[in-house]
Amino acid sequence: MKLNIDQSRAAFGITASLAGGLKRNFGTMTKPLHAGNAARNGIIAASLAQQGFTGDKSIFDESGNFCYVLGSGVQFDLDRATKDLGQKFNICSGLEIKPYPSCRATHAGIDAALQVKKKYALNPADIKDSAVQELISKTKIVVDPQIPKDALTPVEMKIKLKNGEVLCQKVEAAKGEPKNPLSPEELFTKFRECASVVLTLKDVEQTLELTSDLESLKEITPLMEILTFRMKGAQEKE
């Protein structure tokens, strides 16, 4: 949007008063709303600043600043936030796409279970205490002290069979991580399954076609017609 320095500082000030979200909403439809709301508010703040709307231009400094208030009084090293700014874009190199509709922390375990089933042609009846509730009571989670506290991988799964055999499977990177990305077909399958809830199959395929070659589109009107008007029409018919 080509904001100048003063406009950019004002935009930060405006955005600071629009920021918010509660972790208690994880597991509900409001959780992904956080990301969309943040993106929308960023655009609103930049647009307002561009038109002369004012906001505190030192929102990260002095008493009552953004980090101090939302960080419970803890002082932050803002140099870390600007490190590699404009050079490294995590959306290009660190984007993770979840293949399963569950907490990301469960995915490596799911991957391990699926790999064991495929690798050993495992039948649930072969597992000792295979009933779901019995499995839960027999499941043990052991934390490896050598792994960083917030790390989600590696995960090692051990399954004890009725014959005494123990099957092991280790997952170093969950499916969908940059080191273990979804294949194009897996990504398209996930999109089709999700988008078909609100779009016709024809619109789903057309959306895939348009987004797969987004860089060469002269305009995005055909795409937005599907994602706004047609989606809204489908919802109104329900």
Residue pairs with C-beta under 8 A, 6 or more apart in sequence:
1 46
1 47
1 50
3 11
3 46
3 49
3 50
6 57
7 46
7 49
7 50
8 49
9 55
9 57
9 58
9 59
10 49
10 53
10 54
10 55
10 57
11 45
11 46
11 48
11 49
11 55
12 45
12 55
12 57
12 59
12 60
13 54
13 55
13 56
13 57
13 59
14 44
14 45
14 48
14 49
14 53
14 55
15 41
15 42
15 45
15 55
16 55
16 56
16 59
16 66
17 55
18 41
18 44
18 45
19 38
19 41
19 66
19 70
21 34
21 37
21 38
25 31
25 33
25 34
26 103
45 55
48 55
49 55
58 65
59 65
59 66
60 66
60 67
60 78
67 74
67 75
67 76
67 78
68 74
68 75
93 178
94 178
95 178
96 104
96 176
96 177
96 178
97 176
97 181
97 182
97 187
97 190
98 104
98 107
98 176
99 107
99 175
99 176
99 182
99 186
99 190
100 106
100 107
100 110
102 110
104 152
104 174
105 152
107 152
107 174
107 175
107 176
108 152
108 153
108 154
108 155
108 171
108 173
108 174
109 155
109 157
109 171
111 155
111 171
111 174
111 175
112 155
112 156
112 157
112 169
112 170
112 171
113 157
113 169
115 169
115 171
116 122
116 157
116 159
116 167
116 169
119 169
120 167
122 159
122 167
124 130
126 161
126 162
126 163
127 135
127 159
127 160
127 161
127 162
128 138
128 160
128 161
128 162
129 135
129 137
129 138
147 154
152 174
153 171
153 172
153 173
153 174
153 177
154 170
154 171
154 172
154 173
155 170
155 171
155 174
156 168
156 169
156 170
156 171
157 168
157 169
157 170
157 171
158 166
158 167
158 168
159 166
159 167
159 168
160 166
161 167
172 179
172 180
173 179
173 180
174 180
175 182
176 182
182 190
188 208
191 204
191 207
191 208
192 204
192 208
195 203
195 204
195 207
196 204
198 231
198 234
198 235
199 207
199 226
199 230
199 231
199 234
200 230
200 234
203 226
203 230
206 222
206 226
207 223
207 226
207 227
210 217
210 220
210 222
210 223
210 226
211 223
214 220
214 223
217 223
